[in-house]
C-alpha cells in the first residue's frame, strides 16, 4: 500500500475513534460547565474583607431574636452548606443536622448555599446577580435580598419576642454595640458603616464565595475526556433521553422555573405546603447532591433511587391528592425512567459533585456567643 494512503487511512481511523459521539455532544450542549468567575452586583463589588465580615455574620447567632441560631445552624459546611434533616428546625432548636431537635418546625428543606452565586444562569452561561431567583418559591431576587429573609422569619431566626417590624433595627443596634463589628463594617463600607443594606451585602458576599465549580463533569466539559467514566457518560445521555433535562438544564442543571409536581406531603406538617400558592416549586440545582440529601422541597426522599422512582411515576395522581390533576406540570407526563437506566443516571448525578469548597469551622465570633448558635 502506498505510504501516503496508509497515513490518510490511519488518520481517519484515529479521528473516528476520538471524535465525540453526536448524541453525546448534543447532550453536553444542553448543560455546560460553571464559569470560574462569579458575577457581582454593581453596588456590591467583592473584597476579601467583605466576604470575611459576611462569614462571621453567617456564623454569629447575634442575628437571631433569641441569640441561639445562626445562618450556619441550618447551612453547615459539614453538610455541603445544607443539612441532613428533611425539614429544618429553627428557633429554639438544639443540635446540628440530623441530630437537631426541639425548636420550631420549619416547613421546608434547607437548600444548599453552594453555587447560589450562579442562580438564574442560562444555558449560554449568562446570569444577573441582582435578579437571581432565591428560595423554593422564587419569592426573592438576589443574595442580598435573600440574606435578610431568615432574620425576618418567626420560624427560622426571629422568634416571637421581637416583631418583624423591629427585628432588623434590633440586630443593627446589637452590632453597633460590638466594637469588632463596628470596625469591620467601617473598613468595608466606609462612612455608611452598619446598616440593613450593608448587612445584606456582607452576608451575600460570603455566600457568593461558596462555589463548587470543578466537578468531574465540569472537567469533562472543559476538555478532559477522561474525567467521566463510560457509565457516567451513558448516564448523561440517559438523563437527557428520559426527560430529566426538560427542566434540569444549563450549567446549574435547573431552569429556575416553578413547576407543579406530585411530591407527597411530609407528615410532619399540619397543613399542605402550597408553595407559590399553587403547589409550585422551583427546579432545584442538581449539583452536590451527594452531600445535600434528603431531597425535594420537603425532604421527603432520602435517596436518589427514591427520587428516580418518584419521577418515573410522577403522573400517578394517587401520589399526592392535594394537587389537582389539572394543575400538574405536563412535563411530568414526558418522563420515563426505565430501571436499567437508573444506575447510570445516578452515577452521572454524582459526577456533578465538587468537594472543594470552604469547609472552615469558626470557633469564635465577634459577639462572643457560641459560634453557630446552639449546635453543640
N, C-alpha and C positions, 0 to 999 in steps of 0.2 A: 504494500500500500504506500502511495505517495506520502512522504513525511508531513507535508503541509496539510493534506486532507486529514491525516490522523490527528494532528493537533487541533484542527477545527472540530472534529467529532468529539475529541476528549473535552474540549471547552464547552461544547453543547451539553454533554452529559453532566459535567460539573455544575453548570448553571441550573439544569433541571433538578439536580439533587439539592441545591442550596436555595433555590427560589422559593419564596413563601407560598403556601397553598392559597389559591384565590379566596376560598371560603374563610381561611384563617385571616387573611389580610383584610377582607371586608368586615370581619368581626372586630378586629383591632381598631378599625376606624370609628366604630361606634363609641369607643371609650377614650383612649388617650391617657398619657401619664399626667400626673400632677406637676404643675410648674415648680421649679425650685425656688422661685421668688414669690412672695406674697404681696398682694396689693393692699395699700393702706389708704384710709380716707385722707383727703387733702388736709383736713384740720386735725389730724391725729397721726403725725409722722412718727416713725418708730425711733426709739433710742433704748440703749441698754438700761439706763436709769429708770425710764418709764416702765419697761417690762418688769424690772426688779420690784418697783413700787407696786405694780399690779399683782405680782406674785405674792408679796407679803400680805396684801389685802385679801387675796384669794384664800389664804390660809388663816386669816385672822377672824375669830368669832366676834370681834368688836362690831362687825357689820350686822349682827343679828339682834333682834329685840331683847332676848334673854341672855345674850353673850355666850351661848353654848353651842352654836352651829356656824360653820363657815362654808364657803363655796365648795371647798375640798372635801367636806364631810360626805357629799354625795357624788363627787367627781374626783376620785383619788387616783394618783399615778399608778398605784399598785394594780388598779383595775382598768388601766387604759383611760384614765380620767372619766370613768363611768363608775358603776358599782354592780355587784352580783345579786342585788335584790330585784325582784320583779317590779315592785312599786316602792318608790323612795319613802323614807321616814324622815320627816322634817323636824319641826320644833319639838324639843323635849326628848329627842331620840338619843340613845346611848349606844356606843359601839360603832364598828366600821363594816361596811359592805354587808355580806350575808349574816354577819353577827350583830348587826344593828337591830335594836328593839325599842319597845315603848314609843313614846312620842306620837306625833300626829301623822296619820297615814296620808301620803300624797297620792293623787290618783293616776300618776303616770310613771313610767320607767325613766330613769335618768339617762339621757343620751350622752355619748362621749363628747368631750370638748375638743378632742384631737381633730385637726383639719377643718374645724368650723371656720377657719380663716378663708377657706375656699368655697363656702356655701354660696350657692347660686351660680357656680361656674358652668359655662356652656360646653357643648361638645368641642367647640373651637378653642376652648381654654380662656374665654373672656369672662370676667366677673367684676362686679362693682361692690366693694366692701360696704358702701353706705346703703345699699339696697339688698344686702344678703338676707334671705329668709331665715328665721330662727324659730325654734320650738316645734313641737309635733304638729301644731296647727297653724304655723306660719304667722302667728299673731304679731310678731315684732320683726323689724328690719335692722340689721347691723349688730355687731357685737357690742357696740357702745350702748345701744338701747337694751339689748338682752341682759347685759351685765347687772343692771339695776332691778330687773323684774323679780328675781327671787327675794331680794331685800323687801320688796313691797308685798310679797305674798304672805298671808297669815299662816298658811300651812308650811311653807318652806323655811322662811327665816324670820319673819316679822313677829309672829306670835299674836296674842290677843291683848297684851297690855298697852301697846302703843298703836295708835291709829295709822292707817295708811297715809293720811294727810301729814302726819307728824314724823313718821319714821325716818325719812331722809334727813330732815333737819336735826333730828336726834343723833343720827350717825355722824353727821358732819361736826356737830358740837363735840362729840366724843373724840373724833380725830384731831380737832383743834386743841384738845387738852393733852395730846401726846406729842412731846417735843420732836421725837424722831419723825413722826408723820408730817408735822409742820415743816421741818427742814427738807424732807424728801419731796413733798409737794411743791415747795418753793423752788427747789433746784430744778425740778422737771417742768413746772408750769409757770414759773416766774411770779409776777405780782398777783395773778388770779388765784394761786395757791389752792387751798382746799375748797372745792365746790362740788355740787352734784354732777355737773358736766365733766369735770376733771376726774372724779371718782369713776365714772363710767369709762372714760378714756383710758385710765391706767389699767383697770381690770381687763378691758378689751385688748390692750396692747400685749398683756401677758398671754391671754388666750390665743391671740393671733400668732404667738411664737410657738405654740404647741402643734407642730406639724409632724406628720409621719408620711413622707412623700417619696420613699425609696424602697418600696416593696419589691418582691421578685417580679411582680407584674410590671412595675414601672421600669425596672432594669431591662426587662424583655422588650417593652415597647420602645425603649431608648436605644436598642440595638444589640443587647446581649442575648443572642439566640439560645444560649444555654441556660438562661435564668429560670425558665419554666420547663418542667418535665413534660413528657408526652401526655401523661394523664392530665396535667393542668391545662395544657393547650387544648386537649379534647374537651375538657370541662368548659373552657372559654367558648368554644364553638357550640357545645350543647346548651350552655347558658343562654346564648342568643337564639338558637333554633327552637327551644321550648317556650320562649316568650318572656323570659325574665328581663331581657334588655328593653322591652317595651316601656318600662318605667325606670329601670336601673341602668341608665346610660350616662355617657360623659365621664370625665376623669374622676368624679366623686361617686359614680355609679348611682346617680339619682337625678330625676328630672325636677326635683324640688317642688313638685305639684302635689295638691291634695287629692287623695283617692278614697272612695268609699269601698272598703273591703268587707270581709265577713269574719273578722277576728273575734273569737269567743271572748265574752266578758270575763274579767278577773273577779272571782267570787269574793275577794276582799273588799270590793267596792259595794257600797249600799245602793248605788244607782248607776245606771249605764253612763259611760263617758261618751258624750255625743261629739267630741272633737270640735270642729268648727261650727257645730250645731246640727250637722247632717251626717254625723258619724264618719267624717272625712279626716284623714291624717296624711301628713307629708310622707313621701317616699324617703326612707332613711338611706344614708350612705351605707355601702357595704364594706367599707374599709375598716380594718382592725376588728373584725367580727369575733375572732377567737378570744380576744381579751375583754369583750364587752357584752357577753351573754348576761342575762337572758334577753330574748328578742321580742320585738313588736312594741307598740306604744304602751302596752300594759304588762310587758314582760311575761306574757302567758306561755311562751315556748322556751324551754330550757336548752334545746339543742338545735343545730342546723338541720338535722334529719327531721325533727318535728316541723320546722318551717317549710321544708320541701314537701312534706306530706300535706300540710295545710294548703299550700298553693296548688297542689295537684287536685285538691277537692274544693277549691275556693268558691266555686259557683254553686256548691251544695247549700241550699237555703237552710238546712237543718243546723248548720254550724253556728249561726247567730240569728236568733229570731228577732232581735232588737232592730236589725237593719232591714227596712222594707226592700223587698226583692227588686222593685223597680229603680231603687237608688244605687244598687251595686254597680261598680265600675265595669263597663263592658269588656275591658281588657282582661278581666278575670276569666272570661269565657275562652280567651285565646291561649290560656296556659294549658300545657300538657307535659307533665314531667314523669316519664317512664322510670320505673325502678332501676333499670340498668344504666341510667344516666345520672342518678343521684350522687354516687360516689365521686364521679369525675367533676361534677359541678361544685361539690363541697371542697374538693381538692383545689379547684380554681379560686374559690372564695377565700380559702386560707392563704393563697398566694398574694392576696391583697393586703396582708398584714405587714406592718413595718414596726419592729420593736425598738427602733432607735428614736426615742423622744425623751424629753426632760422627765426623769423619774426622781428628782431630788426630793427628799423628805425634809421639810423645815421643822426644826425643833423649837424655835423661838420666834415670836412675832412682836412688833413694837408695843402692843397693848399689854404684853406680859401675861395674857390669858393663855390657856393651853392651846398650842398650835393645832388647828383643825377642829377645835371645839371638843365636845365630849365623845371622842372616838376611841379612847384607850380604856 
